[in-house]
């Protein structure tokens, strides 16, 4: 990301040849260590910029499976390591009761709408954090999709609160604060993969693979369920997240060059487990054919605190 006058210019995504990654995968530990150290450096750079800005409120967003939640916690920890008190607040805590959500044309609740959040409560909490470093936030029950009685205290004193969620860059959430009192981060993958110069794994497909693996292995969701909802997720990103991308002060890259090799084995397992007659079999086959071009890398090479553990376990 570069500045020219008052204009924010975004650096294009990197297109990396899979052949290069497959050569690097022959020395998996060195390859993994290099990528992990690069990500840690990006986290430290973000923490430096936040500290230099002097703000108390950081708003961090990113599309589905961009790693924004874990990245928010990594930034908060980096700030704490500098002696700054820091906490992460999920915007999910500010959901209204499900009966009060906007409705889709089908009559179903619109979970992706910013108006499913209590914007007034968010405005109040952020104003208190910016002015006093303390606030109370709602306690949301995700199983019942309603608020619990009582509130949760958040105290950062003269430190930093990192607010993460898909709507974090929506200006309605920070409308009571001076623009300069908030630091805004967009977390997203900036690396795509090619074969013979032709892009075969765009960032959206890497994120799909992340979500397929996480939901299948750790959330009990079938690949069919994830495929069925994915287009709606992407449409929601275009409406609610990417339109505010230019509000960001920092674009934080959450790519790992060794990741396609780690995802390859799990994508193969899902493809093999899906019956041929399944309506999503062709989509799964198409995804697997592209990941099959990657030299597998065991997740055992990954450090225990890797951001990718959010998806690969």
Helices and strands as residue ranges (DSSP letters): E 2-4, E 7-9, E 14-17, H 18-24, G 25-27, H 28-53, E 57-61, H 68-81, E 86-90, G 91-94, G 98-100, G 114-116, H 119-132, E 134-141, E 146-155, E 160-164, G 171-174, G 179-181, E 182-188, E 191-195, E 198-201, H 203-218, H 223-240, G 242-247, E 250-253, H 259-273, H 281-291, G 299-301, H 309-312
